[in-house]
Amino acid sequence: MSYLQTQDRIRVDQRMYELQKHGTKEFPFQVYFNDFPHFRDHLEDWHCHAEMEFTVALKGAFECGLNERRYRIEAGEGIFVNSGVLHMYRALGKYEDSESISIVFLPQFLSGGTENLIFHKFIEPVMEDAGMRGEPLRRGSGWQEELLVCLRRLYCLSREDGWLTEMRLRNQLSQAWELFIRNYARGDEAAEKPSREMIYEERARRILQFIQEHYCEDITVEDVAEQVHISRTECFRCFQKITGQSPKSYLNSYRIRQAMRQLETTDDSITAICFSCGFNSMSYFVKRFRESAGISPGKYRELTRRKGNTEELNMNTQQKKGDQEHA
């Protein structure tokens, strides 16, 4: 059995927890090869999961958002994401020049359960550390370089299908975990009460979920704020702090991503897609689509359905994002 897969569309529940289970009940461990061109319309989907995660950039660079924190990860570098932490990834260069791997596992996979000394001494403290949302892994830093080597070995092992593969994978992950827990920067152990960051995160989760459930409707920021039982100003403040976007900006970008999926997978008319994604003006939809993709909806559909032309599409999309970032 191979433990290497390609990541699929991210689907979440009401608390933004990913619905997909990683690995199996008997072996809750999975390695994903992240094909950025194939995965381009799902990368910026905020989500979390009970599993811990190590991600390593193989080619190009990407940005990882962990709540309000943003980390730039270059080729050869990586990042650890703790269990239950809201996060997303975004390619920073051309999609076709970007590749990464993600190693995803339930915490108890390392200890063989939750009711033993290994779990309580070496795993649970990291899970319960409110300050440990995640940690970037940089090249040139002794222990982090060694950890990155372990993670690349896990990637190689995941492609094997031998009798000892499962044992070798867990042994290699245990070695990586030992390096991590011996060296990571621990948070303030006295901070037991929910911090403002945690309050903002919970509100942002609820806002994200409401938008994803109602994006096709004519909703306003006031509607969003009312659902979370906060003021319009507070809605802007907490959402901007966690995601780096305003609720309106995220709503529009989410609608555009849904429109992209429909253009790729259905024969619905562009007008029908426009209104089904929550836009009430065809001209505004086309304007926002061009701002995001760099081309019109019709051209986008043509390129995604024409074999071998994904490179032109990726270049248009990435160039447009770069222009927006430097504006």
Beta strands, then each sheet from edge to edge (+ up, - down):
strand 1: 4-6
strand 2: 29-35
strand 3: 52-59
strand 4: 62-66
strand 5: 69-73
strand 6: 78-81
strand 7: 87-91
strand 8: 99-105
strand 9: 134-137
sheet 1: 1+ 2+ 8- 3+ 6- 9+
sheet 2: 5+ 4- 7+
end
